[in-house]
């Protein structure tokens, strides 16, 4: 086919904050807020598993889908 071009499709990539195992973080999702320690993260950091303080256990958070995760090291005391 001469003269016909196909539009290039480019996927928008979101850069999620990067957390390493052992980082202290705060989180908010829906009505649940708290603090904890990062246990693991997916390769693209879109999913973070946190061992929560206060007896909520290990929870999985999807960054950018209603979850907010922040480093406690960046916050003043």
TAURKA-V637323 format. One record per run of one state. SS is the DSSP state (@ for helix, = for strand, . for the rest). FROM is the first residue (numbers start at 1). TO is the last residue. If there is no record, write none. Layout:
BEGIN
{{SS FROM TO} {SS FROM TO}}
END
This chain:
BEGIN
{{. 1 23} {= 24 29} {. 30 31} {= 32 41} {. 42 46} {= 47 52} {. 53 57} {= 58 63} {. 64 66} {= 67 71} {. 72 77}}
END
